[in-house]
Amino acid sequence: MSVLALEYPPINHLFDWPAFLFDGTALAVNKTVLIYVAATVATMLLFGLAGRPRQSLVPSGVQHVAESSVNFIEESVVMQTIGPDGRKFMPFLTSLFFFILFSNITEVIPGLQFPANSRMAVPMLLALLVWVIYNVVGVRSQGLLGYLKNSLFPPGVPKALYVLVTPIELVSTFVVRPFSLAIRLWANMVAGHLLLVTFAVLSAALWGATYVGAALTFPMLIAMTGFEILVSVLQAFIFTILTAVYIGGSMHPEH
Amino acid sequence: MEPTMAPFGAGPGVRPGVRSGVISGVRPGGRPRPRAVLRLCAALGLLAAVAVAGAAPAWAAGETIGGCVLETVADAKKEHGSLDAVKALPADELSALETDLEGCLESPNPILPALDEIIWGGLAFVILFAFMWWKGFPAVKRAMDARSEKIRADLDAADTAKADAMRTKSEYEAQLADAKTAASAIIDEARAQADQLRQDLQARAEADIAEQRARAAADIESSRRQAVDDLRTEVAAIAVGAAERVVGASLDADVHRSLIDGYIDEVAGAGSNGNGG
């Protein structure tokens, strides 16, 4: 694709990686799959090393990272959205946060430079998993009828407004939430990857043509790289805190 | 040899061994120091690495159009034996090949999830969640709780030690107060005893003085009487002798004596009255 005389790779070529194992099967392995595996291994290593016995009294290194993260998720996510009885979801929320974070951050890691969550598969899968979990939690906490009643007929709303509110809540709670959750993560990662590729292509082309022109675009590429680190962390946090909000809403409809 | 010239902004307090800035990396003769050259090379290498790494997304394409076309043509050539055989294919098969080649230019819908990625990604997350549920999270949480518990126990121990110290201090202060009270009582008692002793001594001294004085008075009185008696005797003898010389005759000694005694008593009585006696 040519944009302003620059050869820009087709969009699907920036995201659709060829399989190098089991090509043509449902178990094909490509770069995206490897990033997910790496994210899993990295998280397991982080917590495996941090949870070793006889850790120091003053945490440092991986112990500090893991404990700070657990503390952050507990205090800033679980306690703010669910409450003390949400601590049983800590392993799930911690797994979710680190899995998404490590799959996002590969966007700026030299040699990888691809956010696995810019592919729709896993964001959609995780969003559906969250959808199942918060619905099951809602039914278990309030009973099926109670959960449906509290979800579709929010207390405190004038009865006349239920004509409007109930269809909106039905679509919002049971249909839109998983899509919004998945698409928010996916679209942010797609946009970030496109931004980085755009500035990288521009820098490479301008460097080859004029040298001086890249002086403008290359600093932007560096700045965008820093910005995408922030986006990677932020999107992992948003996905996790929204999951906690949905679970908290199912457990405590009065809030 | 260290450079004698201080770098910009460095005052006289800069140690000779501390180098900062480019100037300090240059020999006095103008030739750069080997370490400075190494640092410059390292910085350039790092910059190049960042540039290459930063620009790498430009080549971060999974599949190129040319590669796809070449792969499709190679597959067809392999299937039919040669390129000429491919060219000689019937129109419908050529049309199918064209469709395949056009497929290289088409983008698959990016929002449709790929089955292989769902399977592998889901499997990876399930494994991660199982590990975190079983071991990873509990171990970290246990370590955090153990540390919190240890810190709490240390704080409790410190509080207990502080309470013990305060109690010991109170006991010491009470003992000190008791000691001060006891010392004060002892001092008061000693002072009272000393007063009593002083009063006793004073009374005894006054008694002694009175006794001495009485004895002295008695001695004086005795001496005075003795003196009076002696004087009387002497005066009587002298008076008799004198009278004998005056009258030239010897008088009766007993008469004389009674006269003299009477006179002396008269004189003594006058003397005693004259002395206030």
Interface residues (C-beta under 8 A of the other chain):
Chain A: P9 P10 I11 N12 H13 L14 F15 D16 W17 P18 A19 F22 T25 A26 L27 A28 V29 N30 K31 T32 V33 Y36 V37 A39 T40 T43 M44 F47 G48 A50 G51 R52 P53 Q55 L57 P59 Q63 A66 E67 V70 N71 M90 P91 F92 T94 S95 F98 F99 P110 G111 Q113 F114 A116 R119 M120 A121 V122 M124 L125 L126 L129 I183 W186 V190 H193 L196 V197 A200 V201 S203 A204 W207 F218 L221 I222 T225
Chain B: A49 V50 A51 V52 A53 G54 A55 A56 P57 A58 A60 A61 G62 E63 T64 I65 L105 E106 S107 P108 P110 I111 L112 P113 A114 L115 D116 E117 I118 I119 W120 G121 G122 A124 F125 I127 L128 F129 F131 M132 W133 K135 G136 F137 P138 A139 V140 K141 R142 A143 M144 R147 K150 I151
